[in-house]
Amino acid sequence: MVTLFGLAYLISWTVWLPLYGHIFDLQGLPVLPFHHGIGALGPLLAAVVTTSIYGKKGAVKELAKNCFKARPLIYPAIALLSPFVIAVMAMLAGYLINGSAIEMRGLLHNKEFPAFSLPVFIIYNIAFFGFGEEVGWRGFALPRLQGKMNALSASLLLTAFWAVWHWPLFFYRPGYTHMDMAGIAGWVMSLVTGSVLLSWLYNSTRGSILICAVFHACIDIPFTADIADKNVAGYMGFIITLWGILTIVIFKPKNLSRRERVVDASE
């Protein structure tokens, strides 16, 4: 576990250095296209290296196999569609509470890559932030933590390491650089909720990294959409948090699933 997190931090933070190096007076470092996304591949690379070193024969192949597992079929639909359902619910709440317009067109456009169509942006997010992160966080770390504690405790502990990995973003990433303490607290709570829901998806699908990658990628999209009413993000956060709480209540902390929690058997 120490190797996984250490390598993930080392790879991502080193790749991102040209983006935040100004805080160390490092200037002129080359910045590549999609540089932030490339850095997000750190957990994936760390998981492959760590599994190669410490895992049993065939463990890397099993990790790769879980990247294509898509059953039961209800979960791909949940992973792909639920973030957009939540966004529409939040826009309806904005309309009912504040009289805000329902901006479906804004939901289809993102601020970071406005030239990207929604399908292209989803594919980009799945590749870099879905698989880039989830192969490490859920594919490698979660089952090992769940071998030592219940699913909820594992999710909370994983959240702490996941949060630390984001450290450089607070020096260059829009949406992070101007966060105050209240904003950081809300962001940490969003990670906690996301971790619970991702653990639920992972355990319910018997270890599907694909489902986690799709959900991770898609849940980010509404929050980066070009929606003028800033209250909508707050409503989305409330709905997702409520979903996370209900997941704990309904599926219980031991497994966060009606199935047994997935534990590592590769070492």
C-alpha positions as CSV (number, residue, x, y, z in Angstrom):
1,M,0.0,0.0,0.0
2,V,2.8,2.4,0.8
3,T,4.4,1.6,-2.6
4,L,1.1,2.3,-4.4
5,F,0.4,5.7,-2.8
6,G,4.1,6.8,-2.9
7,L,4.4,6.0,-6.5
8,A,1.0,7.6,-7.4
9,Y,2.1,10.8,-5.7
10,L,5.6,10.7,-7.2
11,I,4.4,10.2,-10.8
12,S,1.5,12.6,-10.7
13,W,3.2,15.4,-8.8
14,T,6.3,15.1,-11.0
15,V,4.2,15.3,-14.2
16,W,2.2,18.2,-12.9
17,L,5.4,20.1,-11.8
18,P,5.4,22.5,-14.8
19,L,1.8,23.5,-13.9
20,Y,2.6,24.4,-10.2
21,G,6.4,24.9,-10.3
22,H,5.9,28.6,-10.0
23,I,5.5,28.2,-6.2
24,F,9.1,27.0,-6.2
25,D,10.2,29.7,-8.6
26,L,10.6,27.1,-11.4
27,Q,9.9,28.8,-14.7
28,G,9.8,27.7,-18.3
29,L,9.1,24.0,-17.7
30,P,7.4,22.5,-20.8
31,V,3.7,22.1,-20.7
32,L,2.1,19.5,-22.9
33,P,-1.3,19.3,-24.4
34,F,-3.7,17.7,-21.9
35,H,-0.9,18.0,-19.3
36,H,-3.3,17.8,-16.3
37,G,-4.9,14.7,-17.7
38,I,-1.6,13.0,-18.3
39,G,-0.6,13.6,-14.7
40,A,-3.8,11.9,-13.6
41,L,-2.5,8.6,-14.9
42,G,-0.2,8.3,-11.9
43,P,-2.4,6.0,-9.9
44,L,-2.9,3.7,-12.8
45,L,0.8,3.4,-13.5
46,A,1.5,3.0,-9.8
47,A,-1.0,0.2,-9.5
48,V,0.5,-1.7,-12.5
49,V,4.1,-1.3,-11.1
50,T,3.1,-2.3,-7.6
51,T,1.0,-5.3,-8.7
52,S,3.9,-6.4,-10.9
53,I,6.3,-6.3,-8.0
54,Y,4.2,-7.7,-5.1
55,G,1.3,-9.5,-6.8
56,K,1.0,-13.2,-7.6
57,K,1.5,-14.5,-11.1
58,G,-1.3,-13.3,-13.3
59,A,-2.3,-10.4,-11.0
60,V,-1.6,-7.7,-13.6
61,K,-3.7,-9.7,-16.1
62,E,-6.5,-9.9,-13.5
63,L,-6.3,-6.1,-12.9
64,A,-6.6,-5.5,-16.6
65,K,-9.5,-7.9,-16.9
66,N,-11.4,-5.9,-14.3
67,C,-11.1,-2.9,-16.5
68,F,-13.5,-4.5,-19.0
69,K,-15.9,-6.1,-16.5
70,A,-19.4,-4.6,-17.1
71,R,-21.9,-6.8,-15.3
72,P,-24.5,-6.7,-13.9
73,L,-25.8,-4.5,-16.7
74,I,-27.8,-2.2,-14.5
75,Y,-24.5,-0.7,-13.1
76,P,-23.1,0.6,-16.4
77,A,-26.4,2.5,-16.9
78,I,-26.2,3.9,-13.3
79,A,-22.6,4.9,-13.8
80,L,-23.2,6.6,-17.1
81,L,-26.6,8.2,-16.6
82,S,-27.0,9.0,-12.9
83,P,-24.7,12.1,-12.9
84,F,-26.8,13.7,-15.6
85,V,-30.1,12.7,-13.8
86,I,-28.7,14.4,-10.7
87,A,-27.8,17.5,-12.7
88,V,-31.3,17.7,-14.2
89,M,-32.8,17.3,-10.7
90,A,-30.6,20.1,-9.4
91,M,-31.7,22.3,-12.3
92,L,-35.3,21.6,-11.5
93,A,-34.6,22.5,-7.9
94,G,-33.0,25.8,-9.0
95,Y,-36.1,26.5,-11.1
96,L,-38.5,25.8,-8.2
97,I,-36.5,27.5,-5.5
98,N,-34.9,30.4,-7.4
99,G,-36.8,30.6,-10.6
100,S,-33.6,29.9,-12.5
101,A,-33.8,28.8,-16.1
102,I,-33.2,25.1,-16.9
103,E,-30.0,25.2,-18.9
104,M,-29.9,21.8,-20.7
105,R,-27.6,23.4,-23.4
106,G,-25.1,24.4,-20.7
107,L,-25.0,20.8,-19.4
108,L,-23.8,19.7,-22.8
109,H,-20.8,22.0,-22.8
110,N,-17.8,22.1,-20.5
111,K,-15.7,25.1,-19.5
112,E,-12.3,23.4,-19.8
113,F,-12.6,22.2,-23.4
114,P,-15.5,24.1,-25.0
115,A,-14.7,22.6,-28.4
116,F,-15.3,19.1,-27.1
117,S,-18.7,17.5,-27.7
118,L,-20.2,15.8,-24.7
119,P,-19.3,12.2,-26.0
120,V,-15.7,13.3,-26.7
121,F,-15.5,14.9,-23.2
122,I,-16.9,11.7,-21.6
123,I,-14.3,9.6,-23.4
124,Y,-11.5,12.0,-22.4
125,N,-12.6,11.9,-18.7
126,I,-12.9,8.1,-18.7
127,A,-9.4,7.7,-20.2
128,F,-7.5,10.1,-18.0
129,F,-9.5,10.5,-14.7
130,G,-11.7,7.4,-14.8
131,F,-9.1,4.7,-15.5
132,G,-6.2,6.9,-14.6
133,E,-7.4,7.1,-11.0
134,E,-9.7,4.2,-10.4
135,V,-7.2,1.4,-11.4
136,G,-5.2,2.6,-8.5
137,W,-7.7,3.8,-5.9
138,R,-10.5,1.2,-6.3
139,G,-8.8,-1.5,-8.5
140,F,-5.7,-1.8,-6.2
141,A,-6.1,0.0,-2.9
142,L,-9.8,-0.6,-2.0
143,P,-9.8,-4.5,-2.0
144,R,-6.6,-4.5,0.1
145,L,-8.1,-2.1,2.7
146,Q,-11.3,-4.0,2.7
147,G,-9.3,-7.1,3.7
148,K,-8.4,-5.4,6.9
149,M,-11.6,-3.4,7.7
150,N,-15.2,-2.9,6.7
151,A,-16.1,-1.3,3.5
152,L,-17.1,2.1,5.0
153,S,-13.9,2.4,7.0
154,A,-11.9,1.4,4.0
155,S,-13.7,4.1,1.9
156,L,-13.0,6.8,4.5
157,L,-9.3,5.9,4.8
158,L,-8.9,5.8,1.1
159,T,-10.5,9.2,0.9
160,A,-7.7,10.7,3.0
161,F,-5.0,9.3,0.6
162,W,-7.1,10.4,-2.4
163,A,-7.4,13.9,-1.0
164,V,-3.6,14.3,-0.5
165,W,-3.0,13.2,-4.1
166,H,-4.9,16.4,-5.2
167,W,-2.5,18.7,-3.3
168,P,-0.8,20.3,-6.3
169,L,-4.1,21.2,-7.9
170,F,-4.6,23.9,-5.2
171,F,-1.8,25.9,-6.9
172,Y,-2.9,25.9,-10.5
173,R,-6.2,24.3,-11.1
174,P,-9.3,26.5,-11.7
175,G,-11.9,25.8,-9.0
176,Y,-9.2,24.9,-6.5
177,T,-6.9,28.0,-6.4
178,H,-9.4,30.2,-4.7
179,M,-11.0,27.7,-2.3
180,D,-11.5,29.0,1.2
181,M,-11.7,26.7,4.2
182,A,-15.5,26.3,3.7
183,G,-14.9,25.4,0.1
184,I,-12.2,22.8,1.1
185,A,-14.5,21.3,3.7
186,G,-17.2,20.9,1.0
187,W,-14.7,19.4,-1.4
188,V,-13.5,16.9,1.1
189,M,-17.1,15.9,1.8
190,S,-17.6,15.4,-1.9
191,L,-14.6,13.0,-2.0
192,V,-16.1,11.1,1.0
193,T,-19.4,10.8,-0.8
194,G,-17.8,9.8,-4.0
195,S,-15.6,7.2,-2.2
196,V,-18.7,5.6,-0.6
197,L,-20.6,5.5,-3.9
198,L,-17.6,4.1,-5.8
199,S,-17.1,1.4,-3.1
200,W,-20.7,0.5,-3.5
201,L,-20.3,0.2,-7.3
202,Y,-17.1,-1.7,-7.0
203,N,-18.4,-4.3,-4.5
204,S,-21.8,-4.6,-6.2
205,T,-20.1,-5.5,-9.5
206,R,-17.5,-7.8,-7.9
207,G,-14.7,-5.5,-8.7
208,S,-15.5,-3.7,-12.0
209,I,-12.9,-1.0,-12.5
210,L,-14.8,-0.1,-15.7
211,I,-18.0,0.8,-13.9
212,C,-16.0,2.9,-11.3
213,A,-14.1,4.7,-14.1
214,V,-17.3,5.6,-16.0
215,F,-19.0,6.9,-12.8
216,H,-15.9,8.8,-11.8
217,A,-15.6,10.4,-15.2
218,C,-19.3,11.3,-15.6
219,I,-19.8,12.6,-12.1
220,D,-17.2,15.3,-12.8
221,I,-18.9,16.5,-15.9
222,P,-22.0,18.3,-14.4
223,F,-19.7,20.2,-12.1
224,T,-17.6,21.5,-14.9
225,A,-20.6,22.2,-17.2
226,D,-21.3,25.7,-18.5
227,I,-24.2,26.4,-16.2
228,A,-24.7,30.0,-15.2
229,D,-26.7,29.4,-11.9
230,K,-24.0,28.6,-9.3
231,N,-26.7,27.4,-6.9
232,V,-27.2,24.3,-9.1
233,A,-23.7,23.0,-8.1
234,G,-24.8,23.2,-4.5
235,Y,-28.1,21.3,-5.2
236,M,-26.1,18.7,-7.0
237,G,-23.8,18.3,-4.0
238,F,-26.8,18.0,-1.7
239,I,-28.4,15.3,-3.9
240,I,-25.2,13.3,-4.2
241,T,-24.5,13.5,-0.5
242,L,-28.0,12.3,0.3
243,W,-27.4,9.4,-2.1
244,G,-24.2,8.5,-0.3
245,I,-26.0,8.6,3.1
246,L,-28.8,6.4,1.8
247,T,-26.2,4.0,0.4
248,I,-24.7,3.6,3.9
249,V,-28.1,3.2,5.6
250,I,-29.5,0.7,3.0
251,F,-26.4,-1.4,2.2
252,K,-24.7,-1.2,5.7
253,P,-21.1,-0.2,6.5
254,K,-19.7,-3.8,6.4
255,N,-20.0,-4.3,2.7
256,L,-21.7,-1.2,1.2
257,S,-23.3,-3.8,-1.0
258,R,-25.7,-6.7,-0.9
259,R,-22.7,-8.8,-1.9
260,E,-19.7,-9.5,0.3
261,R,-17.1,-6.7,0.0
262,V,-14.2,-7.5,-2.5
263,V,-10.9,-8.3,-0.8
264,D,-7.5,-8.8,-2.4
265,A,-6.5,-12.4,-3.2
266,S,-3.5,-11.7,-5.4
267,E,-0.7,-11.5,-2.9
